[in-house]
Amino acid sequence: MITALSPGLVAMDNAGYILGSYALTFVVIAGFAVRVLRGGRRLADRIDDDDKYWT
Amino acid sequence: MTPPTTSQTPVAEPDQARRVRSTGTAATRVLGIATIVTMGWLVAFGLGFSPADRDQEDAVRIMYVHVPTVWLAYLAFTVTAACSALYLFTKQHSLGFDRVAGASAEIGVVFMALTLATGMLWGKLTWGVYWQWDARLTTTALLFVSYIGYLAVRGLGGSHHQRARRSAIIGLLAVIEIPLVHWSVRLWRSLHQEATVLDVDGNVDMDGLMLFSLFVGVIAFTLLYLWLLLHRSRAMAMEDQLDDQGLDRAIDARRAEVAS
């Protein structure tokens, strides 16, 4: 059983699983967000501004 | 005679200067900053300030990401169904509805994958196993696979309206699984716990700080969902635009070939 200190300085049991679940969540979200933004930028370079309804 | 000096500051071409090179606007930037701030609060409350549970101990902290991801996946799939219905049953058959439906389904699949992954980690701590062919887990996996199928169908060939019609029908059928997933813990004997927030009697059986941490998680993931939805649906609009341009060029080339 891995134990670590949380920001509230409370000893946390099973920290590997708990911190792992947060890390996994944020890594996946960040990866997806970067993919969406990069894809948007790549496409925006090839399209006229007049065709971008949000401009 | 010395020629007049010119400014050394490079001046962008007018066309380049006005070109918008992203799917962002001032509103999405504000939304993005708000998402990052609330995600920071989620980490602080989820891992720090909220107490350990009497029964689950520290494993309860996984709930602050697990529950918001599944709720937002439900919301995303419901938005997909609503936009599918709007595409199918309105006179305009606007492809804007289809693109929001597709973008929402993509985000929902990501959230659902996170629900399954964090749920497995929680299951290992609570039940001693990562996976069990339990009613809730099995129906959730089925829902996940259904929307993978929905995205696969969107990738098939055909015109934009053919894609929209096919996927809208699947979007309306797949959403029926959500009540089945939600009520699976009551319909069948299940390892999975029943609802703690808003059970059948409308009670909220949680400590105040735990409930607040969960609330922060729901707000953070809702903001994230809206931010992703705006960016992804705009990117999809550009993908469709490029498809149309490519088709127009191909038709022009064919006409020129026939004429020569």
Boltz contact constraints between the chains, C-beta under 6 A:
constraints:
  - contact:
      token1: [A, 6]
      token2: [B, 47]
      max_distance: 6.0
  - contact:
      token1: [A, 6]
      token2: [B, 48]
      max_distance: 6.0
  - contact:
      token1: [A, 7]
      token2: [B, 47]
      max_distance: 6.0
  - contact:
      token1: [A, 7]
      token2: [B, 48]
      max_distance: 6.0
  - contact:
      token1: [A, 8]
      token2: [B, 48]
      max_distance: 6.0
  - contact:
      token1: [A, 8]
      token2: [B, 49]
      max_distance: 6.0
  - contact:
      token1: [A, 12]
      token2: [B, 58]
      max_distance: 6.0
  - contact:
      token1: [A, 13]
      token2: [B, 57]
      max_distance: 6.0
  - contact:
      token1: [A, 13]
      token2: [B, 58]
      max_distance: 6.0
  - contact:
      token1: [A, 14]
      token2: [B, 125]
      max_distance: 6.0
  - contact:
      token1: [A, 17]
      token2: [B, 121]
      max_distance: 6.0
  - contact:
      token1: [A, 17]
      token2: [B, 125]
      max_distance: 6.0
  - contact:
      token1: [A, 18]
      token2: [B, 58]
      max_distance: 6.0
  - contact:
      token1: [A, 18]
      token2: [B, 61]
      max_distance: 6.0
  - contact:
      token1: [A, 18]
      token2: [B, 62]
      max_distance: 6.0
  - contact:
      token1: [A, 21]
      token2: [B, 62]
      max_distance: 6.0
  - contact:
      token1: [A, 21]
      token2: [B, 118]
      max_distance: 6.0
  - contact:
      token1: [A, 21]
      token2: [B, 121]
      max_distance: 6.0
  - contact:
      token1: [A, 24]
      token2: [B, 117]
      max_distance: 6.0
  - contact:
      token1: [A, 25]
      token2: [B, 65]
      max_distance: 6.0
  - contact:
      token1: [A, 25]
      token2: [B, 114]
      max_distance: 6.0
  - contact:
      token1: [A, 28]
      token2: [B, 114]
      max_distance: 6.0
  - contact:
      token1: [A, 32]
      token2: [B, 110]
      max_distance: 6.0
  - contact:
      token1: [A, 36]
      token2: [B, 231]
      max_distance: 6.0
  - contact:
      token1: [A, 36]
      token2: [B, 232]
      max_distance: 6.0
  - contact:
      token1: [A, 39]
      token2: [B, 235]
      max_distance: 6.0
  - contact:
      token1: [A, 40]
      token2: [B, 22]
      max_distance: 6.0
  - contact:
      token1: [A, 40]
      token2: [B, 23]
      max_distance: 6.0
  - contact:
      token1: [A, 40]
      token2: [B, 231]
      max_distance: 6.0
  - contact:
      token1: [A, 40]
      token2: [B, 235]
      max_distance: 6.0
  - contact:
      token1: [A, 41]
      token2: [B, 21]
      max_distance: 6.0
  - contact:
      token1: [A, 41]
      token2: [B, 22]
      max_distance: 6.0
  - contact:
      token1: [A, 43]
      token2: [B, 235]
      max_distance: 6.0
  - contact:
      token1: [A, 43]
      token2: [B, 238]
      max_distance: 6.0
  - contact:
      token1: [A, 44]
      token2: [B, 21]
      max_distance: 6.0
  - contact:
      token1: [A, 44]
      token2: [B, 22]
      max_distance: 6.0
  - contact:
      token1: [A, 47]
      token2: [B, 238]
      max_distance: 6.0
  - contact:
      token1: [A, 47]
      token2: [B, 241]
      max_distance: 6.0
  - contact:
      token1: [A, 49]
      token2: [B, 19]
      max_distance: 6.0
  - contact:
      token1: [A, 49]
      token2: [B, 20]
      max_distance: 6.0
  - contact:
      token1: [A, 51]
      token2: [B, 241]
      max_distance: 6.0
  - contact:
      token1: [A, 52]
      token2: [B, 20]
      max_distance: 6.0
  - contact:
      token1: [A, 54]
      token2: [B, 25]
      max_distance: 6.0
  - contact:
      token1: [A, 54]
      token2: [B, 234]
      max_distance: 6.0
  - contact:
      token1: [A, 55]
      token2: [B, 20]
      max_distance: 6.0
